Amino acid sequence: MNQHQWIVIAIISLLMTLACGDSESQTTTIETTTSTEAANTQDASTTESESTDITSSPGTFTYSGILGIERTSPAAVSLKDGRVLIVGGRGKGSGRYAGIHASSEIYDPSTGVWSGSGEMSEVREEPTATLLSDGRVLVIGGRDTLKELSGDPELFDPSTNTWTKASKLIDPRESHGAVLLNNGKVLVVGGKNSMLRQLSSSELYNPDENSWTEAGESTEVRINHTVTLLSDGRVLSVGGGKDDGPYLKSAEIYDPDSNTWTPVPEMSVSRALHSATLLKDGRVLVVGGKGKKTSAEIYDPESNSWTSAGDTADPRAEHIAILLSDGRVLVAGGIGVITSSEIYDPDSNLWSSAAEMGESRYRFIAVHISGDRILIAGGLSSNRASASSEIFTP
């Protein structure tokens, strides 16, 4: 070969080498791009899966601090300034007062802190707490470990952070119901007295006069029942019964104008330790009850009738049920190791699962706080008294 031919061959070889290099580079680039796309696809799949889980369990429970002491079967109420008062209940201890508390605490949603708010004059397990029209709180009843009942209600004044005794009940009682009427008086219904006799009596507290008057006899003796203020100012009392049964299907309505009780149609099943929640349309949702009940039903005061509201996913008793701002109802916890919660939608008459609580609870409290949130606290968790609190955000 002459020199020119070698030069041509050399140039051709060089061009072929460069072409092969570009081809390998392109192949590598394609493989890298394909691998990245696969990773992105996997990330997208993971995100979609997480989103699906959130959708199937709406809302969140977040830890919200520790009370000063464990409390099961306390009472609680939302104060007019947005703080929450919790009183009484049972914790740890032994002897006659075996951890039953006279103390109270206040939760401040703006700081997320619990702080002491003084002591009542008596220890109380299973009292009721009712917010009065003037902003004070009336605490009624409850018991110590010898089943001795308190006949001395007490008043808490948030403006001074002090407790004072109110006038004595006509009948000391526990396992009763209490509700604020539209006229500013407090109606106390049923329960059992210091002789463990179940009561059909009811009485009225007048805050202006610090006095009690009789409010007529219920048509049935009731303990572990519910009392609900209806939209028209009357009061619906539902179910109840002896501690170990039998439980009641019956219901009745109290009319403050006539100071009388009138029976209404029975529920489909007997219930005690259930919940009753006033819906935005004026009907009342009743859920669960002792005996592993999953059924729910609704009372309509206008038609004076009961209709089915379906079944909850878990049987519930000694749980909480509370109205959300959008008209749905949150139901959570209950006897047993239950961390689940559910939401009832009155528009569709359907139940859906909601978020899990941080721990199982029954005999605990739930109250509204700012931002359409629900504060829950205390209760029994796996047969031990709890001092923790959580906040549910829809």
C-alpha positions as CSV (number, residue, x, y, z in Angstrom):
1,M,0.0,0.0,0.0
2,N,1.1,3.5,-0.7
3,Q,1.1,6.2,1.9
4,H,-2.2,7.7,0.8
5,Q,-4.0,4.3,1.2
6,W,-2.7,4.0,4.8
7,I,-3.9,7.5,5.6
8,V,-7.5,6.6,4.3
9,I,-7.6,3.3,6.3
10,A,-6.5,5.2,9.4
11,I,-9.2,7.8,9.0
12,I,-11.9,5.2,8.4
13,S,-10.8,3.2,11.5
14,L,-10.8,6.4,13.6
15,L,-14.4,7.2,12.4
16,M,-15.6,3.7,13.2
17,T,-14.1,3.9,16.7
18,L,-15.8,7.2,17.4
19,A,-19.1,5.8,16.1
20,C,-18.9,2.8,18.4
21,G,-18.1,5.0,21.4
22,D,-21.1,7.3,20.7
23,S,-23.3,4.2,20.5
24,E,-22.1,2.8,23.8
25,S,-22.6,6.2,25.4
26,Q,-26.2,6.4,24.0
27,T,-26.9,2.9,25.3
28,T,-25.7,3.8,28.8
29,T,-27.7,6.9,28.8
30,I,-30.9,5.0,27.8
31,E,-30.3,2.4,30.5
32,T,-29.7,5.1,33.1
33,T,-32.9,6.9,32.1
34,T,-34.9,3.7,32.2
35,S,-33.6,2.9,35.8
36,T,-34.6,6.5,36.9
37,E,-38.0,6.2,35.4
38,A,-38.5,2.9,37.3
39,A,-37.5,4.5,40.6
40,N,-39.9,7.4,40.0
41,T,-42.7,4.9,39.2
42,Q,-42.0,3.1,42.4
43,D,-42.0,6.3,44.4
44,A,-45.3,7.3,42.8
45,S,-46.7,3.9,43.7
46,T,-45.7,4.3,47.3
47,T,-47.2,7.8,47.5
48,E,-50.4,6.6,46.0
49,S,-50.6,3.7,48.5
50,E,-50.0,6.0,51.5
51,S,-52.7,8.4,50.2
52,T,-55.1,5.5,49.9
53,D,-54.5,4.5,53.6
54,I,-55.2,8.0,54.7
55,T,-58.4,8.1,52.7
56,S,-59.6,4.9,54.2
57,S,-58.8,6.2,57.8
58,P,-59.8,9.9,57.8
59,G,-58.5,12.2,60.5
60,T,-55.6,11.9,62.9
61,F,-54.9,11.4,66.6
62,T,-51.9,13.2,68.0
63,Y,-50.4,13.0,71.4
64,S,-51.3,16.0,73.6
65,G,-49.5,15.6,76.9
66,I,-49.9,14.0,80.3
67,L,-52.4,14.8,83.0
68,G,-51.0,15.3,86.5
69,I,-52.5,12.0,87.6
70,E,-54.2,8.9,86.1
71,R,-58.0,9.3,85.7
72,T,-60.6,6.8,84.8
73,S,-64.3,7.7,85.0
74,P,-63.7,11.4,85.4
75,A,-66.0,14.2,84.2
76,A,-65.0,17.0,81.9
77,V,-66.4,20.1,80.3
78,S,-65.3,22.8,77.8
79,L,-65.2,26.2,79.6
80,K,-66.4,29.3,77.9
81,D,-62.9,30.6,77.3
82,G,-62.0,27.4,75.4
83,R,-60.1,25.6,78.1
84,V,-61.1,22.2,79.4
85,L,-61.8,21.2,83.0
86,I,-61.4,17.6,84.1
87,V,-62.4,16.5,87.6
88,G,-62.3,13.4,89.8
89,G,-62.0,9.9,88.6
90,R,-59.9,7.0,89.8
91,G,-56.2,6.4,89.5
92,K,-53.6,4.4,91.5
93,G,-53.8,3.8,95.3
94,S,-55.2,1.6,98.0
95,G,-57.4,1.8,101.0
96,R,-60.8,3.5,101.4
97,Y,-60.1,6.2,98.8
98,A,-58.0,3.8,96.6
99,G,-56.8,6.4,94.2
100,I,-60.2,8.2,93.8
101,H,-59.5,11.9,93.3
102,A,-60.8,15.2,94.6
103,S,-58.4,17.1,92.4
104,S,-59.1,18.8,89.1
105,E,-57.0,20.0,86.2
106,I,-57.4,22.4,83.2
107,Y,-56.1,21.9,79.7
108,D,-55.2,25.0,77.7
109,P,-55.4,24.3,73.9
110,S,-53.3,27.4,73.1
111,T,-50.3,26.0,75.1
112,G,-51.1,22.3,75.1
113,V,-50.4,22.1,78.8
114,W,-52.4,20.6,81.7
115,S,-52.2,22.5,85.0
116,G,-53.8,22.0,88.4
117,S,-57.1,23.8,89.3
118,G,-57.6,23.1,92.9
119,E,-59.4,20.3,94.8
120,M,-63.0,19.6,95.5
121,S,-64.1,18.9,99.1
122,E,-64.7,15.2,98.4
123,V,-63.3,12.5,96.2
124,R,-65.6,11.5,93.3
125,E,-65.6,8.6,90.8
126,E,-68.1,8.9,88.0
127,P,-69.4,12.4,88.8
128,T,-71.1,14.6,86.2
129,A,-69.9,18.1,85.3
130,T,-72.3,20.6,83.7
131,L,-71.4,24.1,82.4
132,L,-73.8,26.7,83.7
133,S,-75.0,29.7,81.8
134,D,-72.8,32.1,83.9
135,G,-69.6,30.1,83.1
136,R,-69.3,28.2,86.4
137,V,-69.3,24.4,86.5
138,L,-71.6,22.3,88.6
139,V,-70.2,18.9,89.7
140,I,-72.7,16.4,91.0
141,G,-72.5,13.0,92.7
142,G,-69.9,10.3,92.4
143,R,-68.7,7.8,95.0
144,D,-65.7,6.6,97.0
145,T,-64.4,3.0,97.2
146,L,-66.9,2.1,99.9
147,K,-69.7,3.1,97.5
148,E,-70.6,6.0,99.7
149,L,-72.1,8.8,97.7
150,S,-71.7,12.5,97.8
151,G,-74.8,14.5,98.4
152,D,-72.9,17.8,98.2
153,P,-72.5,19.2,94.7
154,E,-69.7,21.7,94.1
155,L,-69.2,24.7,91.9
156,F,-66.0,25.6,90.1
157,D,-65.5,29.3,89.2
158,P,-62.9,29.5,86.3
159,S,-62.5,33.3,86.9
160,T,-61.1,32.7,90.4
161,N,-60.0,29.1,90.0
162,T,-61.9,28.2,93.2
163,W,-64.3,25.5,94.4
164,T,-67.3,26.1,96.7
165,K,-70.1,23.8,97.9
166,A,-73.6,24.0,96.4
167,S,-76.7,23.1,98.3
168,K,-77.4,19.4,98.9
169,L,-79.1,17.1,96.5
170,I,-82.5,15.8,97.5
171,D,-81.2,12.3,96.8
172,P,-77.4,11.7,96.7
173,R,-76.8,9.7,93.5
174,E,-74.3,8.1,91.1
175,S,-74.6,6.7,87.6
176,H,-77.1,9.4,86.9
177,G,-77.6,11.8,84.0
178,A,-77.3,15.6,84.1
179,V,-78.1,18.2,81.5
180,L,-78.4,22.0,81.3
181,L,-81.9,23.2,80.3
182,N,-82.6,26.2,78.1
183,N,-84.0,28.1,81.2
184,G,-80.6,27.8,82.9
185,K,-81.5,25.1,85.4
186,V,-79.8,21.7,85.6
187,L,-81.9,18.5,85.3
188,V,-80.5,15.5,87.2
189,V,-82.1,12.1,86.3
190,G,-82.1,8.7,87.8
191,G,-79.0,6.8,89.1
192,K,-78.7,5.0,92.3
193,N,-78.5,6.2,95.9
194,S,-76.2,5.3,98.8
195,M,-78.4,2.2,99.6
196,L,-77.7,1.1,95.9
197,R,-81.4,1.6,95.2
198,Q,-82.1,2.6,91.7
199,L,-83.9,5.9,91.3
200,S,-86.8,7.0,89.2
201,S,-86.6,10.5,90.7
202,S,-85.3,13.6,89.0
203,E,-84.5,17.0,90.4
204,L,-83.7,20.5,89.2
205,Y,-80.9,22.8,90.4
206,N,-81.5,26.6,90.2
207,P,-78.1,28.4,90.1
208,D,-79.6,31.8,90.8
209,E,-81.1,30.5,94.1
210,N,-78.6,27.7,94.8
211,S,-81.6,25.4,95.4
212,W,-83.0,22.0,94.4
213,T,-86.6,21.1,93.6
214,E,-88.2,17.9,92.6
215,A,-88.8,17.4,88.8
216,G,-91.3,14.5,88.8
217,E,-90.8,10.8,88.6
218,S,-89.5,9.0,85.5
219,T,-91.6,6.2,84.1
220,E,-88.7,3.8,84.8
221,V,-85.8,3.5,87.2
222,R,-82.6,4.1,85.3
223,I,-78.9,3.9,85.8
224,N,-76.1,4.0,83.1
225,H,-78.6,5.7,80.8
226,T,-78.3,8.8,78.6
227,V,-80.0,12.2,78.8
228,T,-80.0,14.5,75.8
229,L,-81.3,18.0,75.4
230,L,-83.5,18.1,72.3
231,S,-83.7,21.1,69.9
232,D,-87.1,22.1,71.3
233,G,-85.9,22.2,74.9
234,R,-87.3,18.9,76.1
235,V,-85.0,16.1,77.3
236,L,-84.7,12.5,76.0
237,S,-83.8,9.8,78.5
238,V,-82.8,6.5,76.9
239,G,-82.1,2.9,78.1
240,G,-80.2,2.0,81.3
241,G,-80.8,-0.8,83.7
242,K,-79.1,-2.6,86.5
243,D,-75.3,-3.0,86.5
244,D,-75.6,-6.6,85.4
245,G,-78.9,-6.3,83.6
246,P,-81.6,-6.5,82.6
247,Y,-81.1,-3.4,80.4
248,L,-83.9,-1.3,79.1
249,K,-85.3,-0.7,75.6
250,S,-87.5,2.1,76.8
251,A,-87.2,5.8,76.4
252,E,-89.0,8.9,77.7
253,I,-89.1,12.6,77.3
254,Y,-89.1,15.3,80.0
255,D,-91.0,18.5,79.3
256,P,-89.7,21.5,81.5
257,D,-92.9,23.5,80.9
258,S,-95.2,20.8,82.4
259,N,-92.5,19.2,84.6
260,T,-93.6,15.8,83.5
261,W,-92.2,12.7,81.9
262,T,-93.9,10.9,78.9
263,P,-92.9,7.5,77.4
264,V,-92.0,7.4,73.8
265,P,-91.6,4.3,71.5
266,E,-89.0,1.7,72.5
267,M,-85.7,1.1,70.8
268,S,-85.1,-2.0,68.8
269,V,-82.7,-3.4,71.5
270,S,-82.0,-2.9,75.2
271,R,-79.0,-0.6,76.0
272,A,-76.9,0.6,78.9
273,L,-73.5,2.3,78.9
274,H,-74.3,3.4,75.3
275,S,-74.0,6.9,73.8
276,A,-76.6,9.4,72.6
277,T,-75.7,12.4,70.3
278,L,-77.9,15.2,69.2
279,L,-77.5,15.6,65.4
280,K,-77.7,18.9,63.6
281,D,-81.2,18.1,62.2
282,G,-82.6,17.5,65.7
283,R,-82.6,13.7,65.7
284,V,-80.6,11.7,68.2
285,L,-78.1,9.0,67.3
286,V,-77.8,6.1,69.9
287,V,-74.8,3.8,69.5
288,G,-73.8,0.5,71.1
289,G,-74.2,-0.5,74.7
290,K,-73.1,-3.2,77.2
291,G,-73.3,-6.7,75.8
292,K,-71.0,-6.2,72.7
293,K,-73.6,-4.3,70.8
294,T,-72.7,-3.0,67.3
295,S,-76.1,-1.7,66.4
296,A,-77.1,2.0,66.2
297,E,-80.4,3.7,65.8
298,I,-81.9,7.2,65.5
299,Y,-84.8,8.8,67.3
300,D,-86.7,11.4,65.4
301,P,-88.7,13.7,67.8
302,E,-90.9,15.0,65.0
303,S,-92.2,11.6,64.0
304,N,-91.7,10.1,67.5
305,S,-90.1,7.0,65.9
306,W,-86.8,5.0,65.8
307,T,-85.0,4.0,62.6
308,S,-81.9,1.9,62.1
309,A,-78.5,3.7,61.7
310,G,-76.6,0.5,60.7
311,D,-73.9,-1.3,62.6
312,T,-70.5,-0.1,63.8
313,A,-67.4,-2.2,62.8
314,D,-66.6,-2.9,66.5
315,P,-68.9,-3.5,69.4
316,R,-68.8,-0.5,71.7
317,A,-69.8,0.4,75.3
318,E,-68.4,3.0,77.6
319,H,-67.1,4.7,74.5
320,I,-67.3,8.3,73.4
321,A,-69.5,9.8,70.6
322,I,-69.2,13.5,69.7
323,L,-70.7,15.7,67.0
324,L,-68.2,17.2,64.5
325,S,-68.7,20.6,63.0
326,D,-69.7,19.2,59.6
327,G,-72.6,17.2,61.2
328,R,-70.9,13.8,61.3
329,V,-70.3,11.9,64.5
330,L,-67.0,10.5,65.8
331,V,-67.3,7.3,67.8
332,A,-64.1,6.0,69.5
333,G,-62.9,3.4,72.0
334,G,-65.0,1.2,74.3
335,I,-64.8,-1.8,76.6
336,G,-62.0,-4.1,75.6
337,V,-58.7,-3.3,73.9
338,I,-60.2,-1.0,71.3
339,T,-58.1,1.7,69.7
340,S,-60.3,2.1,66.7
341,S,-62.6,5.0,65.8
342,E,-65.4,5.4,63.3
343,I,-67.4,8.2,61.8
344,Y,-71.2,8.2,61.1
345,D,-72.5,10.3,58.3
346,P,-76.2,11.2,58.8
347,D,-76.7,12.2,55.2
348,S,-75.7,8.8,53.8
349,N,-76.6,6.8,57.0
350,L,-73.2,5.0,56.6
351,W,-70.3,4.3,58.8
352,S,-66.6,4.6,57.8
353,S,-63.4,3.8,59.6
354,A,-61.3,6.6,61.1
355,A,-57.9,6.9,62.5
356,E,-56.6,4.7,65.4
357,M,-56.1,6.2,68.8
358,G,-52.6,6.1,70.3
359,E,-53.9,3.7,73.0
360,S,-57.0,1.7,73.8
361,R,-59.5,3.5,76.1
362,Y,-62.9,3.2,77.8
363,R,-64.4,5.3,80.6
364,F,-62.6,8.3,79.2
365,I,-63.7,11.8,78.3
366,A,-64.0,13.7,75.0
367,V,-64.7,17.5,74.6
368,H,-64.5,20.0,71.8
369,I,-61.6,22.4,71.6
370,S,-60.7,25.1,69.1
371,G,-60.2,24.3,65.4
372,D,-62.9,21.6,65.2
373,R,-60.6,19.3,67.2
374,I,-61.6,16.8,69.9
375,L,-59.6,16.4,73.1
376,I,-59.7,12.9,74.7
377,A,-58.1,12.1,78.0
378,G,-57.8,9.5,80.7
379,G,-59.8,6.3,80.9
380,L,-58.8,2.7,81.2
381,S,-56.3,1.3,78.8
382,S,-55.7,-2.5,79.0
383,N,-57.1,-2.5,82.6
384,R,-54.8,0.3,83.8
385,A,-55.7,3.9,84.5
386,S,-54.4,6.3,81.8
387,A,-53.0,9.8,82.3
388,S,-52.4,10.5,78.6
389,S,-54.4,12.7,76.3
390,E,-54.8,12.9,72.5
391,I,-56.3,15.3,70.0
392,F,-58.5,14.1,67.1
393,T,-58.4,16.4,64.0
394,P,-60.9,15.5,61.2
